[in-house]
Amino acid sequence: MTNDLKTHADAWEHSIRSLKDLVSTLTEGRWSSATECPGWSVRDIVSHVIGIELELLGDPRPIHTLPRDLRHVHDEFSRYTEIPVDVRRCHTSPEMTGELEYVILRRRRMLDESDRAPDDEVRGIMGRSVPYRFLLTQRVFDVWVHEQDVRRAIGVPGNLDSPAALITRDFLLTGLARVVAKDAKAPAGASVVFDVSGPVDFMRTVTVDENGRGRLDGRVPLGPLVMISTDWETFVRLMCGRVAAARADVKVEGDPDLARRILGTMAVTP
């Protein structure tokens, strides 16, 4: 395992073990606490994490028919992710934490024993072929974001600057150029600055070229068309579709229409 892959594996393990520690202390009732993921409780998030890791281990997916009244299930991807969640809705908290611990042990062993190179194509979620490093990055991102979902649901903040948080930052930043140039349709020549403060702080600029393509860098121009300022946790919630722009703690300077379009299209995950 290269140093880069080990960094990702360690960040994944730190976050998924933090998730396990969080839920291990909960009473049975608190497992039903609602989260910002539509239709999902704390139990459902843990079930989702378990289900994805089992899939990557090569375990067969459960054969299960979903109820028809799940309003948050509306497309192929949501149906796919809901099946391992729905089959565990009757599981007790000891069953959940025990299965999660077993999954962590198996997956870490699998990661440690892998001889894959970062660019090797591997089977990812839904059978899609992706580079191995990208798959690990996705898993770090997914587990950390869901750890934060659970923390907000039960009122136990933490790990906003963990190793997985830094990998999540880089993963989310790769989507900003598309948000500004393609989704929000910023005009050619526009510069949009994102100023994020808090445990993970950064300032990045998306510049749109004459062909309508966005480019992200760390330079901050004088007089950008839009500047969006917020804190790290709010930035993550916006990028992950956890909070509507109208309810987010965001400061906007510059063109209000473009800023509204950007904030309205920032969610880069389902």
C-alpha contacts under 8 A as a table, 3 or more apart, distances in Angstrom:
res1	aa1	res2	aa2	distance
1	M	5	L	6.10
1	M	6	K	6.19
1	M	112	D	6.99
1	M	114	S	7.03
1	M	115	D	6.37
1	M	116	R	7.41
1	M	117	A	7.62
2	T	5	L	5.26
2	T	6	K	6.16
2	T	117	A	7.68
3	N	6	K	5.03
3	N	7	T	6.11
4	D	7	T	5.13
4	D	8	H	6.49
5	L	8	H	5.09
5	L	9	A	6.16
5	L	118	P	7.09
5	L	133	R	6.70
5	L	136	L	7.65
6	K	9	A	4.92
6	K	10	D	5.96
7	T	10	D	5.21
7	T	11	A	6.15
8	H	11	A	5.09
8	H	12	W	6.09
8	H	136	L	6.38
8	H	137	T	6.68
8	H	140	V	6.83
8	H	164	A	7.74
8	H	167	I	7.86
9	A	12	W	5.08
9	A	13	E	6.18
9	A	108	R	7.57
9	A	111	L	6.97
9	A	136	L	7.14
9	A	140	V	7.86
10	D	13	E	5.10
10	D	14	H	6.08
11	A	14	H	5.11
11	A	15	S	6.27
11	A	140	V	6.55
11	A	162	S	7.86
11	A	163	P	5.33
11	A	164	A	4.85
12	W	15	S	5.34
12	W	16	I	6.12
12	W	139	R	6.87
12	W	140	V	4.70
12	W	143	V	7.01
12	W	144	W	7.66
12	W	164	A	6.51
13	E	16	I	5.22
13	E	17	R	5.86
13	E	104	I	7.43
13	E	108	R	7.37
14	H	17	R	5.38
14	H	18	S	6.11
14	H	164	A	7.72
15	S	18	S	4.97
15	S	19	L	6.23
15	S	140	V	7.63
15	S	143	V	6.47
15	S	144	W	5.62
15	S	147	E	6.88
15	S	164	A	6.62
16	I	19	L	4.96
16	I	20	K	6.27
16	I	104	I	7.52
16	I	143	V	6.15
16	I	144	W	7.38
16	I	147	E	7.38
17	R	20	K	4.91
17	R	21	D	6.11
17	R	104	I	7.72
18	S	21	D	5.06
18	S	22	L	6.17
18	S	147	E	7.40
19	L	22	L	5.12
19	L	23	V	6.42
19	L	147	E	5.33
19	L	150	V	7.73
20	K	23	V	5.41
20	K	24	S	5.94
20	K	97	T	6.62
20	K	100	L	7.02
20	K	101	E	7.36
21	D	24	S	5.19
21	D	25	T	6.94
22	L	25	T	6.08
22	L	26	L	7.32
22	L	151	R	7.77
23	V	26	L	5.24
23	V	31	W	7.54
23	V	97	T	7.45
24	S	93	S	7.89
24	S	97	T	6.36
26	L	29	G	7.85
26	L	30	R	5.89
26	L	31	W	6.68
27	T	30	R	5.46
27	T	31	W	6.93
28	E	31	W	5.56
28	E	32	S	7.63
28	E	92	T	7.47
28	E	93	S	6.13
29	G	32	S	5.70
29	G	33	S	7.53
30	R	33	S	5.18
30	R	42	V	7.73
30	R	154	I	7.59
31	W	41	S	6.88
31	W	42	V	5.19
31	W	43	R	5.12
31	W	93	S	7.43
32	S	41	S	5.23
32	S	42	V	5.93
32	S	43	R	6.21
33	S	41	S	5.31
33	S	42	V	5.73
33	S	153	A	6.32
33	S	154	I	7.13
34	A	39	G	7.76
34	A	40	W	6.36
34	A	41	S	4.42
34	A	42	V	6.52
34	A	153	A	6.34
35	T	38	P	7.34
35	T	40	W	6.10
35	T	41	S	5.42
35	T	42	V	6.46
35	T	149	D	6.12
35	T	150	V	6.70
35	T	152	R	7.47
35	T	153	A	5.20
36	E	40	W	7.71
36	E	149	D	6.54
36	E	153	A	7.66
36	E	242	R	5.59
36	E	243	V	7.75
37	C	40	W	5.49
37	C	41	S	7.85
37	C	149	D	7.62
37	C	242	R	6.73
38	P	72	H	5.99
39	G	70	L	7.65
39	G	71	R	7.60
39	G	72	H	5.83
40	W	43	R	7.69
40	W	44	D	5.23
40	W	45	I	6.48
41	S	44	D	5.00
41	S	45	I	6.40
42	V	45	I	5.24
42	V	46	V	6.43
42	V	150	V	5.88
42	V	153	A	7.36
43	R	46	V	5.25
43	R	47	S	6.14
43	R	89	R	7.29
43	R	96	M	7.95
44	D	47	S	4.92
44	D	48	H	6.09
44	D	85	V	5.45
44	D	86	D	7.61
44	D	88	R	7.73
44	D	89	R	7.11
45	I	48	H	4.99
45	I	49	V	6.30
45	I	85	V	7.64
45	I	146	H	6.66
45	I	150	V	7.71
46	V	49	V	5.16
46	V	50	I	6.19
46	V	96	M	7.62
46	V	100	L	7.76
47	S	50	I	5.09
47	S	51	G	6.00
47	S	84	P	6.50
47	S	85	V	4.95
47	S	88	R	6.40
47	S	96	M	7.57
48	H	51	G	5.05
48	H	52	I	6.26
48	H	81	T	6.83
48	H	82	E	7.56
48	H	84	P	6.37
48	H	85	V	5.41
49	V	52	I	5.43
49	V	53	E	6.28
49	V	143	V	6.83
50	I	53	E	5.32
50	I	54	L	6.08
50	I	99	E	7.61
50	I	100	L	6.07
50	I	103	V	6.79
51	G	54	L	5.18
51	G	55	E	6.22
51	G	84	P	5.31
51	G	85	V	7.30
52	I	55	E	5.05
52	I	56	L	6.37
52	I	125	I	7.45
53	E	56	L	5.09
53	E	57	L	6.24
53	E	103	V	6.96
53	E	107	R	7.08
54	L	57	L	4.90
54	L	58	G	6.48
54	L	59	D	5.55
54	L	103	V	6.90
55	E	58	G	5.14
55	E	59	D	5.47
55	E	60	P	6.90
55	E	61	R	6.74
55	E	125	I	7.64
56	L	59	D	7.48
56	L	123	R	7.90
56	L	124	G	7.00
56	L	125	I	7.50
57	L	106	R	7.80
57	L	107	R	6.70
57	L	110	M	7.64
61	R	84	P	7.51
62	P	83	I	7.29
62	P	84	P	6.66
62	P	87	V	7.80
64	H	83	I	6.49
64	H	87	V	7.14
65	T	83	I	7.64
66	L	82	E	7.88
66	L	83	I	6.69
66	L	86	D	7.17
67	P	70	L	6.43
70	L	73	V	5.61
71	R	74	H	6.95
72	H	78	S	7.57
73	V	78	S	5.17
73	V	79	R	5.67
73	V	82	E	7.38
74	H	78	S	6.34
74	H	79	R	7.11
75	D	78	S	5.47
75	D	79	R	6.19
76	E	79	R	5.22
76	E	80	Y	6.09
77	F	80	Y	4.99
77	F	81	T	6.26
78	S	81	T	5.22
78	S	82	E	5.93
79	R	82	E	5.10
79	R	83	I	6.55
80	Y	83	I	5.99
80	Y	126	M	7.87
81	T	84	P	6.56
81	T	85	V	7.07
82	E	85	V	5.01
82	E	86	D	5.96
83	I	86	D	5.29
83	I	87	V	6.34
84	P	87	V	5.49
84	P	88	R	6.74
85	V	88	R	5.56
85	V	89	R	6.73
86	D	89	R	5.36
87	V	90	C	7.26
88	R	91	H	5.17
91	H	95	E	6.10
91	H	96	M	6.56
92	T	95	E	5.21
92	T	96	M	6.29
93	S	96	M	4.97
93	S	97	T	6.17
94	P	97	T	5.28
94	P	98	G	5.88
95	E	98	G	5.19
95	E	99	E	6.08
96	M	99	E	5.27
96	M	100	L	6.13
97	T	100	L	5.00
97	T	101	E	6.13
98	G	101	E	5.26
98	G	102	Y	6.32
99	E	102	Y	5.11
99	E	103	V	6.13
100	L	103	V	5.08
100	L	104	I	6.19
101	E	104	I	5.13
101	E	105	L	6.38
102	Y	105	L	5.24
102	Y	106	R	6.27
103	V	106	R	5.15
103	V	107	R	5.96
104	I	107	R	5.26
104	I	108	R	6.00
105	L	108	R	5.37
105	L	109	R	6.23
106	R	109	R	5.23
106	R	110	M	6.18
107	R	110	M	4.89
107	R	111	L	6.14
108	R	111	L	5.04
108	R	112	D	6.09
109	R	112	D	5.13
109	R	113	E	6.11
110	M	113	E	5.27
110	M	114	S	6.09
111	L	114	S	5.28
116	R	120	D	6.19
116	R	132	Y	7.03
117	A	120	D	5.33
117	A	132	Y	7.02
117	A	133	R	7.92
118	P	131	P	6.62
118	P	132	Y	5.22
118	P	133	R	4.63
118	P	134	F	7.94
119	D	131	P	4.96
119	D	132	Y	5.90
119	D	133	R	6.49
120	D	131	P	5.31
120	D	132	Y	5.56
121	E	129	S	5.97
121	E	130	V	5.23
121	E	131	P	4.43
121	E	132	Y	5.94
122	V	129	S	5.41
122	V	130	V	5.55
122	V	131	P	6.05
122	V	132	Y	5.77
123	R	127	G	5.46
123	R	128	R	5.69
123	R	129	S	4.77
123	R	130	V	6.48
124	G	127	G	5.37
124	G	128	R	5.07
124	G	129	S	5.71
124	G	130	V	6.09
124	G	135	L	6.47
125	I	128	R	5.93
130	V	134	F	6.65
130	V	135	L	6.48
131	P	134	F	5.28
131	P	135	L	6.39
132	Y	135	L	5.12
132	Y	136	L	6.40
133	R	136	L	5.17
133	R	137	T	6.17
134	F	137	T	4.97
134	F	138	Q	6.12
135	L	138	Q	5.07
135	L	139	R	6.30
136	L	139	R	5.08
136	L	140	V	6.23
137	T	140	V	5.17
137	T	141	F	6.14
137	T	167	I	7.11
137	T	168	T	7.88
137	T	171	F	7.38
138	Q	141	F	5.08
138	Q	142	D	5.97
139	R	142	D	5.07
139	R	143	V	5.98
140	V	143	V	5.44
140	V	144	W	6.03
140	V	164	A	5.91
140	V	167	I	7.23
140	V	168	T	7.19
141	F	144	W	5.33
141	F	145	V	6.04
141	F	164	A	6.85
141	F	165	A	7.71
141	F	167	I	6.99
141	F	168	T	5.00
141	F	171	F	7.38
142	D	145	V	5.32
142	D	146	H	6.20
143	V	146	H	5.17
143	V	147	E	6.02
144	W	147	E	4.90
144	W	148	Q	6.29
144	W	164	A	6.12
144	W	165	A	6.80
144	W	168	T	7.66
145	V	148	Q	5.13
145	V	149	D	6.26
146	H	149	D	4.72
146	H	150	V	6.25
147	E	150	V	5.26
147	E	151	R	6.24
148	Q	151	R	4.88
148	Q	152	R	6.17
148	Q	157	P	7.60
148	Q	158	G	7.92
148	Q	160	L	7.96
149	D	152	R	5.39
149	D	153	A	6.23
150	V	153	A	4.97
150	V	154	I	6.23
151	R	154	I	5.43
151	R	155	G	5.67
151	R	156	V	4.82
151	R	157	P	5.38
151	R	158	G	7.37
152	R	155	G	5.02
152	R	156	V	6.44
152	R	157	P	6.51
157	P	160	L	7.89
159	N	162	S	4.87
159	N	165	A	7.43
160	L	165	A	6.07
160	L	199	P	6.24
160	L	200	V	7.36
160	L	233	E	7.45
161	D	164	A	7.81
161	D	165	A	5.42
161	D	166	L	6.73
161	D	199	P	5.41
161	D	200	V	5.86
162	S	165	A	5.05
162	S	166	L	6.71
163	P	166	L	5.35
163	P	167	I	6.60
164	A	167	I	5.11
164	A	168	T	6.06
165	A	168	T	4.91
165	A	169	R	6.17
165	A	200	V	7.84
166	L	169	R	5.02
166	L	170	D	6.56
166	L	200	V	7.36
167	I	170	D	5.30
167	I	171	F	6.22
168	T	171	F	4.95
168	T	172	L	6.07
169	R	172	L	5.29
169	R	173	L	6.14
170	D	173	L	5.14
170	D	174	T	6.61
171	F	174	T	5.59
171	F	175	G	7.54
172	L	175	G	5.57
172	L	176	L	7.16
172	L	239	M	7.13
172	L	268	V	7.89
173	L	176	L	5.38
173	L	177	A	7.99
174	T	177	A	6.99
175	G	178	R	5.62
175	G	179	V	6.40
175	G	268	V	6.74
176	L	179	V	4.98
176	L	180	V	6.29
176	L	206	V	7.23
176	L	216	L	7.41
176	L	266	M	7.65
177	A	180	V	5.39
177	A	181	A	5.98
177	A	182	K	7.85
177	A	206	V	5.74
177	A	207	T	7.85
177	A	213	R	7.73
177	A	214	G	4.63
177	A	215	R	5.69
177	A	216	L	5.93
178	R	181	A	5.31
178	R	182	K	5.11
178	R	183	D	6.37
178	R	213	R	7.87
178	R	214	G	6.39
179	V	182	K	5.89
179	V	183	D	4.84
179	V	184	A	5.94
179	V	262	I	6.53
179	V	265	T	6.31
179	V	266	M	6.02
180	V	183	D	6.10
180	V	184	A	5.05
180	V	185	K	6.31
180	V	186	A	5.84
180	V	192	V	7.63
180	V	206	V	7.08
180	V	208	V	8.00
180	V	214	G	6.95
180	V	262	I	5.96
181	A	184	A	6.07
181	A	185	K	4.97
181	A	186	A	5.17
181	A	187	P	7.56
181	A	208	V	6.10
181	A	212	G	6.16
181	A	213	R	5.88
181	A	214	G	5.13
182	K	185	K	5.08
182	K	186	A	7.53
182	K	212	G	7.53
182	K	213	R	7.46
182	K	214	G	7.87
183	D	262	I	7.53
183	D	265	T	6.29
184	A	258	L	6.96
184	A	261	R	5.04
184	A	262	I	5.08
184	A	265	T	6.56
186	A	190	A	6.40
186	A	208	V	7.09
186	A	212	G	7.94
186	A	258	L	6.70
187	P	190	A	5.65
187	P	208	V	6.90
187	P	212	G	7.09
188	A	208	V	5.15
188	A	209	D	5.28
188	A	210	E	4.97
188	A	211	N	7.04
188	A	212	G	5.59
189	G	207	T	6.67
189	G	208	V	5.29
189	G	209	D	5.58
189	G	210	E	6.52
190	A	207	T	5.77
190	A	208	V	5.45
190	A	209	D	7.87
190	A	224	P	7.21
190	A	225	L	5.92
191	S	205	T	6.53
191	S	206	V	5.66
191	S	207	T	4.43
191	S	208	V	6.58
191	S	221	P	7.46
191	S	224	P	5.02
191	S	225	L	5.54
191	S	226	V	6.90
192	V	205	T	5.50
192	V	206	V	5.20
192	V	207	T	6.50
192	V	224	P	5.77
192	V	225	L	5.94
192	V	226	V	4.86
192	V	227	M	5.78
192	V	228	I	7.74
193	V	203	M	7.01
193	V	204	R	5.76
193	V	205	T	4.37
193	V	206	V	6.47
193	V	220	V	6.93
193	V	224	P	6.70
193	V	226	V	6.32
193	V	227	M	4.63
193	V	228	I	6.21
194	F	203	M	5.58
194	F	204	R	5.34
194	F	205	T	6.27
194	F	227	M	5.97
194	F	228	I	4.97
194	F	229	S	5.99
195	D	201	D	7.84
195	D	202	F	6.26
195	D	203	M	4.55
195	D	204	R	6.80
195	D	227	M	7.28
195	D	228	I	6.11
195	D	229	S	4.61
195	D	230	T	6.55
196	V	200	V	7.69
196	V	201	D	5.18
196	V	202	F	5.35
196	V	203	M	6.15
196	V	229	S	5.81
196	V	230	T	5.20
196	V	231	D	5.16
196	V	232	W	5.69
196	V	235	F	7.25
197	S	200	V	6.60
197	S	201	D	4.40
197	S	202	F	6.70
197	S	229	S	7.88
197	S	230	T	6.45
197	S	231	D	4.65
197	S	232	W	5.75
198	G	201	D	5.47
198	G	231	D	5.54
198	G	232	W	5.52
198	G	233	E	7.95
199	P	232	W	6.82
200	V	232	W	5.96
201	D	231	D	7.90
201	D	232	W	6.67
203	M	218	G	6.43
203	M	220	V	7.68
204	R	216	L	6.78
204	R	217	D	5.78
204	R	218	G	4.74
204	R	219	R	6.84
204	R	220	V	7.11
205	T	215	R	7.98
205	T	216	L	5.62
205	T	217	D	5.52
205	T	218	G	6.03
205	T	219	R	6.33
205	T	220	V	6.12
205	T	221	P	7.95
206	V	214	G	6.03
206	V	215	R	5.34
206	V	216	L	4.54
206	V	217	D	6.69
207	T	214	G	5.47
207	T	215	R	5.27
207	T	216	L	6.62
208	V	211	N	7.84
208	V	212	G	5.67
208	V	213	R	5.39
208	V	214	G	4.38
208	V	215	R	6.40
209	D	212	G	5.36
209	D	213	R	5.47
209	D	214	G	6.42
209	D	215	R	7.75
210	E	213	R	7.46
221	P	224	P	6.00
224	P	227	M	6.57
224	P	254	G	7.47
225	L	254	G	5.54
225	L	255	D	6.06
226	V	252	V	7.18
226	V	253	E	5.69
226	V	254	G	4.50
226	V	255	D	5.70
226	V	256	P	7.86
226	V	258	L	7.38
226	V	259	A	6.33
227	M	252	V	5.83
227	M	253	E	5.11
227	M	254	G	6.42
228	I	250	V	6.92
228	I	251	K	5.89
228	I	252	V	4.83
228	I	253	E	6.64
228	I	259	A	7.50
229	S	250	V	5.82
229	S	251	K	5.04
229	S	252	V	6.44
230	T	234	T	6.51
230	T	235	F	6.45
230	T	249	D	6.46
230	T	250	V	4.88
230	T	251	K	6.38
231	D	234	T	5.45
231	D	235	F	6.15
231	D	249	D	7.89
231	D	250	V	7.96
232	W	235	F	5.04
232	W	236	V	6.31
233	E	236	V	5.18
233	E	237	R	6.23
234	T	237	R	4.97
234	T	238	L	6.08
234	T	248	A	6.72
234	T	249	D	6.90
235	F	238	L	5.19
235	F	239	M	6.15
236	V	239	M	5.12
236	V	240	C	5.97
237	R	240	C	5.15
237	R	241	G	5.93
237	R	242	R	4.64
237	R	243	V	5.69
238	L	241	G	5.19
238	L	242	R	6.01
238	L	243	V	5.66
238	L	244	A	6.95
238	L	245	A	6.95
238	L	248	A	7.76
238	L	263	L	7.67
238	L	266	M	6.10
238	L	267	A	5.85
239	M	242	R	7.76
239	M	266	M	5.08
239	M	267	A	4.17
239	M	268	V	5.64
239	M	269	T	7.15
240	C	266	M	7.90
240	C	267	A	5.06
240	C	268	V	6.10
240	C	269	T	5.30
240	C	270	P	7.45
241	G	244	A	7.15
241	G	266	M	7.64
241	G	267	A	4.71
241	G	268	V	7.45
241	G	269	T	6.85
241	G	270	P	7.37
243	V	247	R	6.72
243	V	248	A	6.44
244	A	247	R	5.46
244	A	248	A	6.33
244	A	264	G	7.72
245	A	248	A	5.07
245	A	250	V	7.94
245	A	263	L	5.71
245	A	264	G	6.25
252	V	256	P	7.49
252	V	259	A	6.94
253	E	256	P	7.42
254	G	259	A	7.70
255	D	258	L	5.61
255	D	259	A	6.21
256	P	259	A	5.02
256	P	260	R	6.04
257	D	260	R	5.12
257	D	261	R	6.35
258	L	261	R	5.08
258	L	262	I	6.17
259	A	262	I	5.10
259	A	263	L	6.11
260	R	263	L	5.24
260	R	264	G	6.00
261	R	264	G	5.04
261	R	265	T	6.30
262	I	265	T	5.31
262	I	266	M	6.05
263	L	266	M	5.34
264	G	267	A	7.75
265	T	268	V	7.78
267	A	270	P	7.66
